């Protein structure tokens, strides 16, 4: 139980795009486990101005643009 609380507290410190991506990944994981199988991919590219483009492919593509100051250290 302690690890779960630690994880939730850690996740809440991220910027909105990162938090949205983490929420989506969590939901996709649970949905895939319920369904019995899944095949997802996650990639990240560096864009202009130091932005990161996070792409989650899970049947369709979800894209998240993360500004350089929002990237966790």
Order of alpha helices (4+ residues) and beta strands (2+ residues): alpha-alpha-beta-beta-beta
